[in-house]
Amino acid sequence: MTLGKLLPSLIGSIAVATLTACNDTSSHDPVNDEAVSVAPNAPGAPPTWAYSGKTGIGTSYEQYHNGEYSDQAATGAVSKVWFSLAQGIVTETMYGLIHEAQIKDMQFVVSGPGFVDLEQDATTTEIEYLHTDAEGRPLSLAYKITNTDKDGQYKIEKQLVTDPQHNTLLQRVTFTALADDITAHLVVNPHIANTGTGDTAHGDGHYWYASEGDTSMVITTQAEVQGSVGFVGTSDLWSDLADGSQEHFYRSTGAVPGNVSIALTLPTLSNTSAQWDFALGFGGSDNAAREQADASLSRGFSQVLAEFNGAGEAIGWEDYIASLEALPNLSASATDGGKLAYASALVLKAQEDKTHAGALIASLSNPWGDIVPATQSSTGYKAVWPRDFYQVAMAFLALGDTQTPEVAFRYLKKVQVGPQTPGYTGAPGWFLQKTHVDGTLEWFSVQLDQTAMPIMLGWRLWQEGILNDAAARQWYRDMLRPAADFLADGGDISLGWNTTSIHPPFTQQERWEEQEGHSPSTTAAIITGLVSAAELAELAGEPERAQHYLARADEYADKLKSRTFTTDGALASKGSDGRYFLRINRNDDPSDAAKLMDRNGQGPLNESEIVDPGFLELVRYGVLPATDAAVRDSLDEIDSAELPDYLRVKYDFSKNGQQYSGWRRYGGDGYGERTGDGTGYAIGGKNHADQRGRVWPFLSGERGHYELAYALATDNQKAVAGLSNTYAGALEAFANEGLMLPEQVWDGVGNNSTYQYAKGQGTNSATPLAWTHAEYIKLLRSLNDRQVWDHYPAVEERYEP
């Protein structure tokens, strides 16, 4: 790549992490030249986050001590650093709480005669796990990335791991110059305290710092380097290179904060290789960060990696994997030998906060981060939703992990609404829509499935013997009874902007967080939550309350189809028989073709045209049998290839000669890339009419669970035997090269020029999505056991004929 070819990219990517270039410093001494010691042109270009399609995430494994993360645990000091990888580089790296990103990215710029390359654009990338078993199944979240220049002039090999005993990310780099006079420059774009606007940077010699408030980071190596700092897009070394030469070196960004960068220029190489270890350390001050980084470098990369993995006497990820008794059997139900199952176990455990034990987040990513401003702190998907939380906790149980689900269940009290909730008045018991891991309120809508699922989880822990009778009674009184009361009776609420009256099973939002009304999937959870609560009420000596819960559950079940199943739906004009479950109905008449609310840039949708596979949750939990006529009728609309792309839900894919299917959330979904130009969701900070939600892989898992239930109900053992290839195989095909499962994959509809996804490839929405990994694990468990893992026998006994 020539410099001339790169210049248009420079102009169009001003917010990309700043980059250094040639190390010709003969014109001045950067250490003593005070005239160039402070970088000008603060605050720099507006910051964004990084690409969200992660190919890897990592953090150290820590054990609990009395249900908490503590330095007193057998694993010793708790390291609170998480990193992510995308496009061959290090992206958002968190320190402190799991949502507190401290950098946007860290990558190389490579310069040589006639060219300047940005690593993520100029190379082809390969990723592999550093520690695997004999079958190639990952045993830890340590990675090796190999990036090869497309023009054949250099190769970069990076090994990455966090230090289990310190707040440090270690990176061992082997750089190979395949031509003369090639210079590598390691560039870090700090976003301290989860924003990119308030940072300052400075350094000298081996140590280069960035800080905001009471958080600092340092990048250091024991080798000789030439460092410099600047403001992204205005005085960074990437800007300096626009004319082909490096002319300025700055030791400080001064007193004015902004979007800063740090660059370390390494010695020039010619047709040879060199190796460096870099430490990215974090702390409450520059000195504290330096102490962490120095300690990790002193321990050495090999020792840190061995402890991270759990080699010898050290306790690490290998020990966690070994503790999952069900995992080897689950691998037998996979079609890839268990590689994705092992990766999923690691990924799920890694997405738990280490200050607030049990806080399970949705994804270590910020959807469409490359177009999301980093001007204000935001969690993205690095937050708690009780619905996603439930899926993950149930997956841990399926793996044979009994500790994490119990700790997670106990955490849920932190996010339940009651008198202790700041600013709240009204009926207690429901669970907050979305919160930070420390319980800080973020989104306030009432989603009744998120109130039912903690009850369902508590009941399951009791059934598994993880909660004994005494503990189950206590948690029923302290947390689950108020939740069940809210599901049974609703009430008035007032929190932030949200002042309303809730009348179950009518929910303010369903599982897609967009519409109010009667939802089949939400109603399935409500009924299951109430039946589960009734058994706990009996245990607690409250038979009258148990009967009240059951009476409400019976009422909701009796009216389910009259509220959510249409017999003359609008899709009849598009080849349907007109008989199907709606995605959601805003009143008691599912056949009135009423309008839904505007969402995601889509105008008012005709509710009678919008179908959603969520009705399959009625079968999964036991509310309806798999053979129910309404369920069978609805599959025709969900699977129809005759519907226009706007309304169509099912799409087919192929990979390595295998055919498999995936489903969108619902027809008319606007949560995704634009069909006109392929740009990401809500680009420019606003919704667009041509946005399109894509295929969600976990829906292939949900369909697999249904097909298992149907095959068992019809005693079709041949069908049971083929489900692994059809549905587990689909999820394995959707995984990327790092075995990360995405939220959405490209469905092939519309313009694809912006990201140029292959059909079936994960988009820039959110990867890895914990829910997708959890659904895959649960599907393997269901296939292995020959029964649906999330099934509730008491519900089936009460409602199925």
Secondary structure, DSSP 8 states (H G I E B T S, - for coil): --HHHHHHHHHHTTTS---------TT--TTT-GGGSB--STT-S--B---SB-SEEE-----EETTEE-TTSTT-S---EEEEEETTEEEEEEESSTT-EEEEEEEEEEEETTEEEEHHHHEEEEEEESSB-TTS-B-SS-EEEEEEETTSSEEEEEEEEE-TTSSEEEEEEEEEESSSSBEEEEEEEE-GGG-SSSBEEEEETTEEEEEETTEEEEEEESS--EEEEEETTTTSHHHHGGGTS-----SB--SS-BSEEEEEE---BSS-EEEEEEEEEEESSHHHHHHHHHHHHHH-HHHHHHHHHT-TT---HHHHHHH-TTHHHHHHT-SSTTHHHHHHHHHHHHTB-SSSTT-B-SBSS-TTGGGSB-SS---TT-SB-HHHHHHHHHHHHHHT--HHHHHHHHHGGGGB-STTSTT-EE----B-SEE-TT--EEE----HHHHHHHHHHHHHHHHTTSS-HHHHHHHIIIIIHHHHHHHHH-EEEEETTEEEEE-TTSBSS-TTSS--BB-HHHHHHHHHHHHHHHHHHHHTT-HHHHHHHHHHHHHHHHTHHHHHEESS-GGGGGT--S-EE-S-BSSS-TTS--B---BTTB---BGGG---GGGGHHHHHTSS-TT-HHHHHHHHHHH-SSS-TTT--EEEEEETTEEEEEEESSTT--SS-BTTT---TTGGGS--TTB---EETHHHHHHHHHHHHHHHHTT-HHHHHHHIIIIIHHHHHHS-TTS---S-B--S-S--TTT---TT-B-SS-BSBHHHHHHHHHHHHHHHHTS-TT--HHHHHHH--
